[in-house]
Amino acid sequence: MLQLTIYSLIFIASIIFINMI
């Protein structure tokens, strides 16, 4: 369950990072 949360945060953070470029 903790891994799923970490992967979700990384996925969301990567989307935000791509949108900022």
N, C-alpha and C positions, 0 to 999 in steps of 0.2 A: 504493500500500500504506500509506503514511504517512497519507494522508487518511482511509482506512478506519479506522485506529486512532484518529485524532482524533475522527471522527464517533462511533465506538463509545464512547469515553470521555465525550463530551458526552451521548450518549444514556443511558448508565448514570448519570451525574451528575444528569441531569434527573429520572430515576426516583427516585433517592435523595432529591433535593430535594422532589419531590412527596410522597413517603412521610413526610418529616419534618414537613410542614405538617399 
